[in-house]
């Protein structure tokens, strides 16, 4: 993580990113445990350890949710978090 540009480090650890994850979790009725897993997976993508195109599949597996719901969550994450990450 510390090899990322400072703006990306700040965003990854920001309250803004955490709030967006909480909002997505509320909308999708995710438990606190699943919200934590979602946050971890978002972090993996931001750290470039997981490809964004793999997020929906990994969410379905890790959160034990239907693929259609995982795809919806991945799309929300893409729109709310990845599209707004500082470059």
PDB file of N, CA, C and O in Angstrom, chain B, residues numbered from 101:
ATOM      1  N   UNK B 101       0.823  -1.193   0.000  1.00  0.00           N
ATOM      2  CA  UNK B 101       0.000   0.000   0.000  1.00  0.00           C
ATOM      3  C   UNK B 101       0.865   1.254   0.000  1.00  0.00           C
ATOM      4  O   UNK B 101       0.533   2.242  -0.656  1.00  0.00           O
ATOM      5  N   UNK B 102       1.957   1.216   0.725  1.00  0.00           N
ATOM      6  CA  UNK B 102       2.774   2.421   0.882  1.00  0.00           C
ATOM      7  C   UNK B 102       3.527   2.784  -0.395  1.00  0.00           C
ATOM      8  O   UNK B 102       4.162   3.837  -0.455  1.00  0.00           O
ATOM      9  N   UNK B 103       3.466   1.938  -1.407  1.00  0.00           N
ATOM     10  CA  UNK B 103       4.088   2.276  -2.684  1.00  0.00           C
ATOM     11  C   UNK B 103       3.124   3.048  -3.592  1.00  0.00           C
ATOM     12  O   UNK B 103       3.522   3.554  -4.641  1.00  0.00           O
ATOM     13  N   UNK B 104       1.867   3.131  -3.183  1.00  0.00           N
ATOM     14  CA  UNK B 104       0.876   3.888  -3.958  1.00  0.00           C
ATOM     15  C   UNK B 104       1.163   5.386  -3.835  1.00  0.00           C
ATOM     16  O   UNK B 104       1.766   5.829  -2.857  1.00  0.00           O
ATOM     17  N   UNK B 105       0.729   6.159  -4.829  1.00  0.00           N
ATOM     18  CA  UNK B 105       0.835   7.612  -4.693  1.00  0.00           C
ATOM     19  C   UNK B 105       0.091   8.072  -3.433  1.00  0.00           C
ATOM     20  O   UNK B 105      -0.893   7.454  -3.026  1.00  0.00           O
ATOM     21  N   UNK B 106       0.559   9.132  -2.835  1.00  0.00           N
ATOM     22  CA  UNK B 106      -0.017   9.609  -1.577  1.00  0.00           C
ATOM     23  C   UNK B 106      -1.520   9.880  -1.678  1.00  0.00           C
ATOM     24  O   UNK B 106      -2.260   9.608  -0.732  1.00  0.00           O
ATOM     25  N   UNK B 107      -1.978  10.413  -2.820  1.00  0.00           N
ATOM     26  CA  UNK B 107      -3.406  10.705  -2.975  1.00  0.00           C
ATOM     27  C   UNK B 107      -4.240   9.425  -2.914  1.00  0.00           C
ATOM     28  O   UNK B 107      -5.342   9.432  -2.367  1.00  0.00           O
ATOM     29  N   UNK B 108      -3.722   8.325  -3.471  1.00  0.00           N
ATOM     30  CA  UNK B 108      -4.441   7.056  -3.424  1.00  0.00           C
ATOM     31  C   UNK B 108      -4.404   6.464  -2.025  1.00  0.00           C
ATOM     32  O   UNK B 108      -5.397   5.890  -1.578  1.00  0.00           O
ATOM     33  N   UNK B 109      -3.282   6.591  -1.323  1.00  0.00           N
ATOM     34  CA  UNK B 109      -3.198   6.126   0.057  1.00  0.00           C
ATOM     35  C   UNK B 109      -4.223   6.862   0.920  1.00  0.00           C
ATOM     36  O   UNK B 109      -4.948   6.251   1.705  1.00  0.00           O
ATOM     37  N   UNK B 110      -4.268   8.187   0.760  1.00  0.00           N
ATOM     38  CA  UNK B 110      -5.204   8.992   1.538  1.00  0.00           C
ATOM     39  C   UNK B 110      -6.640   8.571   1.273  1.00  0.00           C
ATOM     40  O   UNK B 110      -7.438   8.462   2.204  1.00  0.00           O
ATOM     41  N   UNK B 111      -6.974   8.332   0.006  1.00  0.00           N
ATOM     42  CA  UNK B 111      -8.340   7.939  -0.340  1.00  0.00           C
ATOM     43  C   UNK B 111      -8.673   6.573   0.233  1.00  0.00           C
ATOM     44  O   UNK B 111      -9.761   6.382   0.778  1.00  0.00           O
ATOM     45  N   UNK B 112      -7.769   5.633   0.122  1.00  0.00           N
ATOM     46  CA  UNK B 112      -8.001   4.276   0.598  1.00  0.00           C
ATOM     47  C   UNK B 112      -8.313   4.273   2.087  1.00  0.00           C
ATOM     48  O   UNK B 112      -9.131   3.475   2.545  1.00  0.00           O
ATOM     49  N   UNK B 113      -7.679   5.146   2.843  1.00  0.00           N
ATOM     50  CA  UNK B 113      -7.857   5.211   4.293  1.00  0.00           C
ATOM     51  C   UNK B 113      -8.856   6.278   4.724  1.00  0.00           C
ATOM     52  O   UNK B 113      -9.032   6.511   5.919  1.00  0.00           O
ATOM     53  N   UNK B 114      -9.500   6.917   3.780  1.00  0.00           N
ATOM     54  CA  UNK B 114     -10.357   8.061   4.095  1.00  0.00           C
ATOM     55  C   UNK B 114     -11.724   7.661   4.637  1.00  0.00           C
ATOM     56  O   UNK B 114     -12.225   6.562   4.399  1.00  0.00           O
ATOM     57  N   UNK B 115     -12.296   8.591   5.365  1.00  0.00           N
ATOM     58  CA  UNK B 115     -13.661   8.432   5.859  1.00  0.00           C
ATOM     59  C   UNK B 115     -14.637   8.432   4.675  1.00  0.00           C
ATOM     60  O   UNK B 115     -15.685   7.788   4.732  1.00  0.00           O
ATOM     61  N   UNK B 116     -14.293   9.147   3.614  1.00  0.00           N
ATOM     62  CA  UNK B 116     -15.145   9.186   2.416  1.00  0.00           C
ATOM     63  C   UNK B 116     -15.323   7.792   1.819  1.00  0.00           C
ATOM     64  O   UNK B 116     -16.440   7.381   1.505  1.00  0.00           O
ATOM     65  N   UNK B 117     -14.219   7.073   1.667  1.00  0.00           N
ATOM     66  CA  UNK B 117     -14.303   5.711   1.121  1.00  0.00           C
ATOM     67  C   UNK B 117     -15.079   4.803   2.068  1.00  0.00           C
ATOM     68  O   UNK B 117     -15.903   4.003   1.625  1.00  0.00           O
ATOM     69  N   UNK B 118     -14.821   4.922   3.365  1.00  0.00           N
ATOM     70  CA  UNK B 118     -15.535   4.101   4.348  1.00  0.00           C
ATOM     71  C   UNK B 118     -17.035   4.389   4.320  1.00  0.00           C
ATOM     72  O   UNK B 118     -17.847   3.467   4.402  1.00  0.00           O
ATOM     73  N   UNK B 119     -17.399   5.651   4.204  1.00  0.00           N
ATOM     74  CA  UNK B 119     -18.813   6.023   4.164  1.00  0.00           C
ATOM     75  C   UNK B 119     -19.497   5.458   2.922  1.00  0.00           C
ATOM     76  O   UNK B 119     -20.642   5.012   2.995  1.00  0.00           O
ATOM     77  N   UNK B 120     -18.811   5.474   1.796  1.00  0.00           N
ATOM     78  CA  UNK B 120     -19.392   4.911   0.571  1.00  0.00           C
ATOM     79  C   UNK B 120     -19.605   3.410   0.710  1.00  0.00           C
ATOM     80  O   UNK B 120     -20.607   2.879   0.233  1.00  0.00           O
ATOM     81  N   UNK B 121     -18.679   2.732   1.353  1.00  0.00           N
ATOM     82  CA  UNK B 121     -18.834   1.292   1.579  1.00  0.00           C
ATOM     83  C   UNK B 121     -20.015   1.037   2.516  1.00  0.00           C
ATOM     84  O   UNK B 121     -20.803   0.121   2.283  1.00  0.00           O
ATOM     85  N   UNK B 122     -20.143   1.845   3.576  1.00  0.00           N
ATOM     86  CA  UNK B 122     -21.290   1.704   4.492  1.00  0.00           C
ATOM     87  C   UNK B 122     -22.604   1.927   3.746  1.00  0.00           C
ATOM     88  O   UNK B 122     -23.569   1.189   3.947  1.00  0.00           O
ATOM     89  N   UNK B 123     -22.639   2.942   2.888  1.00  0.00           N
ATOM     90  CA  UNK B 123     -23.862   3.256   2.146  1.00  0.00           C
ATOM     91  C   UNK B 123     -24.250   2.091   1.228  1.00  0.00           C
ATOM     92  O   UNK B 123     -25.411   1.681   1.193  1.00  0.00           O
ATOM     93  N   UNK B 124     -23.284   1.569   0.496  1.00  0.00           N
ATOM     94  CA  UNK B 124     -23.553   0.435  -0.391  1.00  0.00           C
ATOM     95  C   UNK B 124     -24.036  -0.765   0.424  1.00  0.00           C
ATOM     96  O   UNK B 124     -24.970  -1.458   0.021  1.00  0.00           O
ATOM     97  N   UNK B 125     -23.405  -1.005   1.558  1.00  0.00           N
ATOM     98  CA  UNK B 125     -23.788  -2.131   2.420  1.00  0.00           C
ATOM     99  C   UNK B 125     -25.214  -1.980   2.932  1.00  0.00           C
ATOM    100  O   UNK B 125     -25.967  -2.953   2.975  1.00  0.00           O
ATOM    101  N   UNK B 126     -25.588  -0.759   3.320  1.00  0.00           N
ATOM    102  CA  UNK B 126     -26.960  -0.511   3.782  1.00  0.00           C
ATOM    103  C   UNK B 126     -27.963  -0.753   2.660  1.00  0.00           C
ATOM    104  O   UNK B 126     -28.966  -1.440   2.853  1.00  0.00           O
ATOM    105  N   UNK B 127     -27.690  -0.189   1.497  1.00  0.00           N
ATOM    106  CA  UNK B 127     -28.598  -0.341   0.355  1.00  0.00           C
ATOM    107  C   UNK B 127     -28.796  -1.816   0.020  1.00  0.00           C
ATOM    108  O   UNK B 127     -29.903  -2.235  -0.318  1.00  0.00           O
ATOM    109  N   UNK B 128     -27.726  -2.604   0.114  1.00  0.00           N
ATOM    110  CA  UNK B 128     -27.778  -4.016  -0.243  1.00  0.00           C
ATOM    111  C   UNK B 128     -28.092  -4.923   0.947  1.00  0.00           C
ATOM    112  O   UNK B 128     -28.055  -6.147   0.823  1.00  0.00           O
ATOM    113  N   UNK B 129     -28.396  -4.331   2.087  1.00  0.00           N
ATOM    114  CA  UNK B 129     -28.754  -5.075   3.310  1.00  0.00           C
ATOM    115  C   UNK B 129     -27.681  -6.084   3.705  1.00  0.00           C
ATOM    116  O   UNK B 129     -27.991  -7.234   4.018  1.00  0.00           O
ATOM    117  N   UNK B 130     -26.431  -5.657   3.692  1.00  0.00           N
ATOM    118  CA  UNK B 130     -25.333  -6.526   4.096  1.00  0.00           C
ATOM    119  C   UNK B 130     -25.122  -6.435   5.600  1.00  0.00           C
ATOM    120  O   UNK B 130     -25.234  -5.356   6.183  1.00  0.00           O
ATOM    121  N   UNK B 131     -24.820  -7.553   6.223  1.00  0.00           N
ATOM    122  CA  UNK B 131     -24.516  -7.571   7.650  1.00  0.00           C
ATOM    123  C   UNK B 131     -23.190  -6.859   7.894  1.00  0.00           C
ATOM    124  O   UNK B 131     -22.452  -6.560   6.955  1.00  0.00           O
ATOM    125  N   UNK B 132     -22.897  -6.593   9.158  1.00  0.00           N
ATOM    126  CA  UNK B 132     -21.625  -5.940   9.512  1.00  0.00           C
ATOM    127  C   UNK B 132     -20.446  -6.798   9.068  1.00  0.00           C
ATOM    128  O   UNK B 132     -19.438  -6.273   8.595  1.00  0.00           O
ATOM    129  N   UNK B 133     -20.567  -8.106   9.217  1.00  0.00           N
ATOM    130  CA  UNK B 133     -19.489  -9.005   8.791  1.00  0.00           C
ATOM    131  C   UNK B 133     -19.271  -8.920   7.279  1.00  0.00           C
ATOM    132  O   UNK B 133     -18.134  -8.843   6.812  1.00  0.00           O
ATOM    133  N   UNK B 134     -20.358  -8.934   6.529  1.00  0.00           N
ATOM    134  CA  UNK B 134     -20.238  -8.837   5.067  1.00  0.00           C
ATOM    135  C   UNK B 134     -19.731  -7.467   4.639  1.00  0.00           C
ATOM    136  O   UNK B 134     -18.997  -7.357   3.657  1.00  0.00           O
ATOM    137  N   UNK B 135     -20.118  -6.417   5.368  1.00  0.00           N
ATOM    138  CA  UNK B 135     -19.612  -5.083   5.054  1.00  0.00           C
ATOM    139  C   UNK B 135     -18.095  -5.051   5.233  1.00  0.00           C
ATOM    140  O   UNK B 135     -17.391  -4.448   4.423  1.00  0.00           O
ATOM    141  N   UNK B 136     -17.593  -5.688   6.272  1.00  0.00           N
ATOM    142  CA  UNK B 136     -16.150  -5.751   6.489  1.00  0.00           C
ATOM    143  C   UNK B 136     -15.439  -6.485   5.360  1.00  0.00           C
ATOM    144  O   UNK B 136     -14.369  -6.072   4.914  1.00  0.00           O
ATOM    145  N   UNK B 137     -16.045  -7.574   4.905  1.00  0.00           N
ATOM    146  CA  UNK B 137     -15.459  -8.311   3.777  1.00  0.00           C
ATOM    147  C   UNK B 137     -15.495  -7.480   2.505  1.00  0.00           C
ATOM    148  O   UNK B 137     -14.547  -7.498   1.720  1.00  0.00           O
ATOM    149  N   UNK B 138     -16.593  -6.748   2.297  1.00  0.00           N
ATOM    150  CA  UNK B 138     -16.687  -5.870   1.130  1.00  0.00           C
ATOM    151  C   UNK B 138     -15.580  -4.820   1.181  1.00  0.00           C
ATOM    152  O   UNK B 138     -14.916  -4.562   0.177  1.00  0.00           O
ATOM    153  N   UNK B 139     -15.384  -4.222   2.344  1.00  0.00           N
ATOM    154  CA  UNK B 139     -14.332  -3.207   2.488  1.00  0.00           C
ATOM    155  C   UNK B 139     -12.966  -3.797   2.172  1.00  0.00           C
ATOM    156  O   UNK B 139     -12.149  -3.157   1.509  1.00  0.00           O
ATOM    157  N   UNK B 140     -12.716  -5.003   2.638  1.00  0.00           N
ATOM    158  CA  UNK B 140     -11.436  -5.659   2.361  1.00  0.00           C
ATOM    159  C   UNK B 140     -11.248  -5.892   0.871  1.00  0.00           C
ATOM    160  O   UNK B 140     -10.157  -5.695   0.336  1.00  0.00           O
ATOM    161  N   UNK B 141     -12.311  -6.312   0.209  1.00  0.00           N
ATOM    162  CA  UNK B 141     -12.209  -6.595  -1.222  1.00  0.00           C
ATOM    163  C   UNK B 141     -12.045  -5.314  -2.037  1.00  0.00           C
ATOM    164  O   UNK B 141     -11.325  -5.301  -3.035  1.00  0.00           O
ATOM    165  N   UNK B 142     -12.704  -4.245  -1.617  1.00  0.00           N
ATOM    166  CA  UNK B 142     -12.514  -2.950  -2.281  1.00  0.00           C
ATOM    167  C   UNK B 142     -11.057  -2.529  -2.123  1.00  0.00           C
ATOM    168  O   UNK B 142     -10.437  -2.045  -3.069  1.00  0.00           O
ATOM    169  N   UNK B 143     -10.521  -2.715  -0.934  1.00  0.00           N
ATOM    170  CA  UNK B 143      -9.118  -2.399  -0.703  1.00  0.00           C
ATOM    171  C   UNK B 143      -8.190  -3.185  -1.601  1.00  0.00           C
ATOM    172  O   UNK B 143      -7.209  -2.643  -2.109  1.00  0.00           O
ATOM    173  N   UNK B 144      -8.493  -4.473  -1.804  1.00  0.00           N
ATOM    174  CA  UNK B 144      -7.662  -5.300  -2.675  1.00  0.00           C
ATOM    175  C   UNK B 144      -7.653  -4.764  -4.108  1.00  0.00           C
ATOM    176  O   UNK B 144      -6.622  -4.783  -4.781  1.00  0.00           O
ATOM    177  N   UNK B 145      -8.809  -4.289  -4.564  1.00  0.00           N
ATOM    178  CA  UNK B 145      -8.872  -3.732  -5.923  1.00  0.00           C
ATOM    179  C   UNK B 145      -8.083  -2.425  -5.975  1.00  0.00           C
ATOM    180  O   UNK B 145      -7.319  -2.199  -6.914  1.00  0.00           O
ATOM    181  N   UNK B 146      -8.263  -1.563  -4.969  1.00  0.00           N
ATOM    182  CA  UNK B 146      -7.548  -0.290  -4.963  1.00  0.00           C
ATOM    183  C   UNK B 146      -6.040  -0.501  -4.872  1.00  0.00           C
ATOM    184  O   UNK B 146      -5.263   0.307  -5.382  1.00  0.00           O
ATOM    185  N   UNK B 147      -5.629  -1.587  -4.223  1.00  0.00           N
ATOM    186  CA  UNK B 147      -4.206  -1.908  -4.126  1.00  0.00           C
ATOM    187  C   UNK B 147      -3.701  -2.672  -5.342  1.00  0.00           C
ATOM    188  O   UNK B 147      -2.524  -3.022  -5.428  1.00  0.00           O
ATOM    189  N   UNK B 148      -4.614  -2.926  -6.285  1.00  0.00           N
ATOM    190  CA  UNK B 148      -4.290  -3.638  -7.525  1.00  0.00           C
ATOM    191  C   UNK B 148      -3.877  -5.094  -7.280  1.00  0.00           C
ATOM    192  O   UNK B 148      -3.093  -5.664  -8.040  1.00  0.00           O
ATOM    193  N   UNK B 149      -4.414  -5.683  -6.211  1.00  0.00           N
ATOM    194  CA  UNK B 149      -4.189  -7.094  -5.917  1.00  0.00           C
ATOM    195  C   UNK B 149      -5.345  -7.948  -6.432  1.00  0.00           C
ATOM    196  O   UNK B 149      -5.250  -9.175  -6.479  1.00  0.00           O
ATOM    197  N   UNK B 150      -6.430  -7.290  -6.816  1.00  0.00           N
ATOM    198  CA  UNK B 150      -7.596  -7.941  -7.399  1.00  0.00           C
ATOM    199  C   UNK B 150      -8.055  -7.063  -8.548  1.00  0.00           C
ATOM    200  O   UNK B 150      -8.169  -5.846  -8.402  1.00  0.00           O
ATOM    201  N   UNK B 151      -8.317  -7.680  -9.686  1.00  0.00           N
ATOM    202  CA  UNK B 151      -8.759  -6.916 -10.857  1.00  0.00           C
ATOM    203  C   UNK B 151     -10.228  -6.535 -10.688  1.00  0.00           C
ATOM    204  O   UNK B 151     -11.025  -7.338 -10.204  1.00  0.00           O
ATOM    205  N   UNK B 152     -10.588  -5.317 -11.084  1.00  0.00           N
ATOM    206  CA  UNK B 152     -11.983  -4.891 -10.959  1.00  0.00           C
ATOM    207  C   UNK B 152     -12.972  -5.846 -11.637  1.00  0.00           C
ATOM    208  O   UNK B 152     -14.084  -6.037 -11.146  1.00  0.00           O
ATOM    209  N   UNK B 153     -12.569  -6.443 -12.760  1.00  0.00           N
ATOM    210  CA  UNK B 153     -13.474  -7.358 -13.468  1.00  0.00           C
ATOM    211  C   UNK B 153     -13.708  -8.650 -12.690  1.00  0.00           C
ATOM    212  O   UNK B 153     -14.655  -9.380 -12.983  1.00  0.00           O
ATOM    213  N   UNK B 154     -12.867  -8.940 -11.710  1.00  0.00           N
ATOM    214  CA  UNK B 154     -13.015 -10.151 -10.892  1.00  0.00           C
ATOM    215  C   UNK B 154     -13.821  -9.895  -9.619  1.00  0.00           C
ATOM    216  O   UNK B 154     -14.160 -10.835  -8.899  1.00  0.00           O
ATOM    217  N   UNK B 155     -14.128  -8.626  -9.342  1.00  0.00           N
ATOM    218  CA  UNK B 155     -14.773  -8.272  -8.079  1.00  0.00           C
ATOM    219  C   UNK B 155     -16.120  -8.956  -7.888  1.00  0.00           C
ATOM    220  O   UNK B 155     -16.374  -9.505  -6.816  1.00  0.00           O
ATOM    221  N   UNK B 156     -16.984  -8.939  -8.885  1.00  0.00           N
ATOM    222  CA  UNK B 156     -18.320  -9.532  -8.728  1.00  0.00           C
ATOM    223  C   UNK B 156     -18.226 -11.014  -8.364  1.00  0.00           C
ATOM    224  O   UNK B 156     -18.917 -11.479  -7.458  1.00  0.00           O
ATOM    225  N   UNK B 157     -17.378 -11.746  -9.065  1.00  0.00           N
ATOM    226  CA  UNK B 157     -17.224 -13.175  -8.765  1.00  0.00           C
ATOM    227  C   UNK B 157     -16.712 -13.377  -7.338  1.00  0.00           C
ATOM    228  O   UNK B 157     -17.232 -14.210  -6.597  1.00  0.00           O
ATOM    229  N   UNK B 158     -15.703 -12.617  -6.966  1.00  0.00           N
ATOM    230  CA  UNK B 158     -15.122 -12.755  -5.623  1.00  0.00           C
ATOM    231  C   UNK B 158     -16.119 -12.362  -4.539  1.00  0.00           C
ATOM    232  O   UNK B 158     -16.142 -12.972  -3.470  1.00  0.00           O
ATOM    233  N   UNK B 159     -16.939 -11.352  -4.804  1.00  0.00           N
ATOM    234  CA  UNK B 159     -17.976 -10.972  -3.845  1.00  0.00           C
ATOM    235  C   UNK B 159     -18.982 -12.100  -3.652  1.00  0.00           C
ATOM    236  O   UNK B 159     -19.381 -12.394  -2.525  1.00  0.00           O
ATOM    237  N   UNK B 160     -19.394 -12.734  -4.752  1.00  0.00           N
ATOM    238  CA  UNK B 160     -20.343 -13.848  -4.654  1.00  0.00           C
ATOM    239  C   UNK B 160     -19.778 -14.958  -3.777  1.00  0.00           C
ATOM    240  O   UNK B 160     -20.494 -15.531  -2.956  1.00  0.00           O
ATOM    241  N   UNK B 161     -18.502 -15.257  -3.950  1.00  0.00           N
ATOM    242  CA  UNK B 161     -17.866 -16.324  -3.186  1.00  0.00           C
ATOM    243  C   UNK B 161     -17.658 -15.911  -1.730  1.00  0.00           C
ATOM    244  O   UNK B 161     -18.078 -16.616  -0.813  1.00  0.00           O
ATOM    245  N   UNK B 162     -17.008 -14.769  -1.524  1.00  0.00           N
ATOM    246  CA  UNK B 162     -16.639 -14.329  -0.176  1.00  0.00           C
ATOM    247  C   UNK B 162     -17.842 -13.957   0.690  1.00  0.00           C
ATOM    248  O   UNK B 162     -17.855 -14.226   1.891  1.00  0.00           O
ATOM    249  N   UNK B 163     -18.847 -13.341   0.079  1.00  0.00           N
ATOM    250  CA  UNK B 163     -20.019 -12.915   0.836  1.00  0.00           C
ATOM    251  C   UNK B 163     -21.123 -13.968   0.839  1.00  0.00           C
ATOM    252  O   UNK B 163     -22.129 -13.829   1.536  1.00  0.00           O
ATOM    253  N   UNK B 164     -20.918 -15.032   0.043  1.00  0.00           N
ATOM    254  CA  UNK B 164     -21.906 -16.100  -0.079  1.00  0.00           C
ATOM    255  C   UNK B 164     -23.274 -15.526  -0.458  1.00  0.00           C
ATOM    256  O   UNK B 164     -24.277 -15.732   0.225  1.00  0.00           O
ATOM    257  N   UNK B 165     -23.268 -14.796  -1.579  1.00  0.00           N
ATOM    258  CA  UNK B 165     -24.491 -14.182  -2.091  1.00  0.00           C
ATOM    259  C   UNK B 165     -24.675 -14.601  -3.544  1.00  0.00           C
ATOM    260  O   UNK B 165     -23.722 -15.042  -4.186  1.00  0.00           O
ATOM    261  N   UNK B 166     -25.896 -14.466  -4.071  1.00  0.00           N
ATOM    262  CA  UNK B 166     -26.133 -14.826  -5.467  1.00  0.00           C
ATOM    263  C   UNK B 166     -25.296 -13.962  -6.417  1.00  0.00           C
ATOM    264  O   UNK B 166     -25.055 -12.786  -6.142  1.00  0.00           O
ATOM    265  N   UNK B 167     -24.860 -14.543  -7.523  1.00  0.00           N
ATOM    266  CA  UNK B 167     -24.057 -13.786  -8.495  1.00  0.00           C
ATOM    267  C   UNK B 167     -24.725 -12.496  -8.970  1.00  0.00           C
ATOM    268  O   UNK B 167     -24.043 -11.500  -9.211  1.00  0.00           O
ATOM    269  N   UNK B 168     -26.045 -12.507  -9.104  1.00  0.00           N
ATOM    270  CA  UNK B 168     -26.729 -11.287  -9.563  1.00  0.00           C
ATOM    271  C   UNK B 168     -26.605 -10.158  -8.543  1.00  0.00           C
ATOM    272  O   UNK B 168     -26.411  -9.001  -8.917  1.00  0.00           O
ATOM    273  N   UNK B 169     -26.714 -10.486  -7.266  1.00  0.00           N
ATOM    274  CA  UNK B 169     -26.552  -9.475  -6.219  1.00  0.00           C
ATOM    275  C   UNK B 169     -25.098  -9.003  -6.167  1.00  0.00           C
ATOM    276  O   UNK B 169     -24.835  -7.814  -5.988  1.00  0.00           O
ATOM    277  N   UNK B 170     -24.163  -9.927  -6.321  1.00  0.00           N
ATOM    278  CA  UNK B 170     -22.739  -9.570  -6.329  1.00  0.00           C
ATOM    279  C   UNK B 170     -22.438  -8.626  -7.489  1.00  0.00           C
ATOM    280  O   UNK B 170     -21.667  -7.678  -7.332  1.00  0.00           O
ATOM    281  N   UNK B 171     -23.036  -8.875  -8.644  1.00  0.00           N
ATOM    282  CA  UNK B 171     -22.824  -8.008  -9.809  1.00  0.00           C
ATOM    283  C   UNK B 171     -23.379  -6.606  -9.553  1.00  0.00           C
ATOM    284  O   UNK B 171     -22.778  -5.611  -9.957  1.00  0.00           O
ATOM    285  N   UNK B 172     -24.521  -6.536  -8.885  1.00  0.00           N
ATOM    286  CA  UNK B 172     -25.107  -5.242  -8.538  1.00  0.00           C
ATOM    287  C   UNK B 172     -24.205  -4.469  -7.593  1.00  0.00           C
ATOM    288  O   UNK B 172     -23.981  -3.272  -7.776  1.00  0.00           O
ATOM    289  N   UNK B 173     -23.687  -5.155  -6.581  1.00  0.00           N
ATOM    290  CA  UNK B 173     -22.789  -4.515  -5.618  1.00  0.00           C
ATOM    291  C   UNK B 173     -21.505  -4.059  -6.313  1.00  0.00           C
ATOM    292  O   UNK B 173     -21.037  -2.944  -6.086  1.00  0.00           O
ATOM    293  N   UNK B 174     -20.942  -4.915  -7.153  1.00  0.00           N
ATOM    294  CA  UNK B 174     -19.716  -4.556  -7.879  1.00  0.00           C
ATOM    295  C   UNK B 174     -19.941  -3.324  -8.753  1.00  0.00           C
ATOM    296  O   UNK B 174     -19.064  -2.466  -8.855  1.00  0.00           O
ATOM    297  N   UNK B 175     -21.109  -3.236  -9.380  1.00  0.00           N
ATOM    298  CA  UNK B 175     -21.414  -2.068 -10.219  1.00  0.00           C
ATOM    299  C   UNK B 175     -21.518  -0.801  -9.366  1.00  0.00           C
ATOM    300  O   UNK B 175     -21.058   0.264  -9.777  1.00  0.00           O
ATOM    301  N   UNK B 176     -22.123  -0.914  -8.177  1.00  0.00           N
ATOM    302  CA  UNK B 176     -22.219   0.238  -7.284  1.00  0.00           C
ATOM    303  C   UNK B 176     -20.835   0.669  -6.810  1.00  0.00           C
ATOM    304  O   UNK B 176     -20.541   1.863  -6.750  1.00  0.00           O
ATOM    305  N   UNK B 177     -19.992  -0.294  -6.478  1.00  0.00           N
ATOM    306  CA  UNK B 177     -18.625   0.001  -6.042  1.00  0.00           C
ATOM    307  C   UNK B 177     -17.876   0.701  -7.174  1.00  0.00           C
ATOM    308  O   UNK B 177     -17.172   1.684  -6.947  1.00  0.00           O
ATOM    309  N   UNK B 178     -18.031   0.195  -8.375  1.00  0.00           N
ATOM    310  CA  UNK B 178     -17.375   0.809  -9.537  1.00  0.00           C
ATOM    311  C   UNK B 178     -17.799   2.271  -9.688  1.00  0.00           C
ATOM    312  O   UNK B 178     -16.967   3.159  -9.873  1.00  0.00           O
ATOM    313  N   UNK B 179     -19.093   2.496  -9.607  1.00  0.00           N
ATOM    314  CA  UNK B 179     -19.643   3.842  -9.810  1.00  0.00           C
ATOM    315  C   UNK B 179     -19.292   4.780  -8.647  1.00  0.00           C
ATOM    316  O   UNK B 179     -18.895   5.922  -8.878  1.00  0.00           O
ATOM    317  N   UNK B 180     -19.432   4.319  -7.424  1.00  0.00           N
ATOM    318  CA  UNK B 180     -19.266   5.180  -6.253  1.00  0.00           C
ATOM    319  C   UNK B 180     -17.831   5.328  -5.766  1.00  0.00           C
ATOM    320  O   UNK B 180     -17.469   6.365  -5.210  1.00  0.00           O
ATOM    321  N   UNK B 181     -17.015   4.303  -5.970  1.00  0.00           N
ATOM    322  CA  UNK B 181     -15.679   4.328  -5.394  1.00  0.00           C
ATOM    323  C   UNK B 181     -14.595   4.372  -6.467  1.00  0.00           C
ATOM    324  O   UNK B 181     -13.780   5.295  -6.475  1.00  0.00           O
ATOM    325  N   UNK B 182     -14.569   3.401  -7.364  1.00  0.00           N
ATOM    326  CA  UNK B 182     -13.485   3.330  -8.337  1.00  0.00           C
ATOM    327  C   UNK B 182     -13.471   4.500  -9.303  1.00  0.00           C
ATOM    328  O   UNK B 182     -12.398   4.972  -9.676  1.00  0.00           O
ATOM    329  N   UNK B 183     -14.630   4.975  -9.715  1.00  0.00           N
ATOM    330  CA  UNK B 183     -14.690   6.109 -10.649  1.00  0.00           C
ATOM    331  C   UNK B 183     -14.285   7.417  -9.980  1.00  0.00           C
ATOM    332  O   UNK B 183     -13.987   8.401 -10.658  1.00  0.00           O
ATOM    333  N   UNK B 184     -14.275   7.427  -8.636  1.00  0.00           N
ATOM    334  CA  UNK B 184     -13.967   8.646  -7.894  1.00  0.00           C
ATOM    335  C   UNK B 184     -12.624   8.588  -7.192  1.00  0.00           C
ATOM    336  O   UNK B 184     -12.312   9.471  -6.392  1.00  0.00           O
ATOM    337  N   UNK B 185     -11.820   7.569  -7.471  1.00  0.00           N
ATOM    338  CA  UNK B 185     -10.509   7.443  -6.846  1.00  0.00           C
ATOM    339  C   UNK B 185      -9.560   8.443  -7.473  1.00  0.00           C
ATOM    340  O   UNK B 185      -9.463   8.528  -8.697  1.00  0.00           O
ATOM    341  N   UNK B 186      -8.852   9.206  -6.636  1.00  0.00           N
ATOM    342  CA  UNK B 186      -7.890  10.157  -7.199  1.00  0.00           C
ATOM    343  C   UNK B 186      -6.826   9.453  -8.029  1.00  0.00           C
ATOM    344  O   UNK B 186      -6.385   8.358  -7.680  1.00  0.00           O
ATOM    345  N   UNK B 187      -6.417  10.076  -9.118  1.00  0.00           N
ATOM    346  CA  UNK B 187      -5.398   9.490  -9.994  1.00  0.00           C
ATOM    347  C   UNK B 187      -4.079  10.167  -9.768  1.00  0.00           C
ATOM    348  O   UNK B 187      -3.089   9.818 -10.411  1.00  0.00           O
TER     349      UNK B 187
END
